[in-house]
Amino acid sequence: MLRALFIWLSESKRLRRFAEHPAVAYEMLMDLAILGVLMILIRRWGGTGKVFWCYVLMYAVGRFFAEPEPDVVLRQPSFLWHWAKIGFERMWLWRWF
């Protein structure tokens, strides 16, 4: 249900006028939803450590779904990429250590 709301918001013309990526709006909505759930849990459990761990869990799951998908390019393994990686690592290690 939240994913459908996120998709609707990303296609909405209202959010297109802002300079930020819609992920900022997703996180704000997620934070408000988490706040509502935490208010209910505080009343039920009395603000114990369980509420904190529920927040940590909800925030981690929410960040997983709110972040845009990364652009990762996977390449076939080859000797050229292998030696390029080794060269980069040697250059980096020589520079910093």
Summary of the structure (lengths in Angstrom):
residues: 97
radius of gyration: 21.3
end to end distance: 50.1
largest distance: 60.6
contacts: 193
relative contact order: 0.09
helix: 76%
strand: 0%
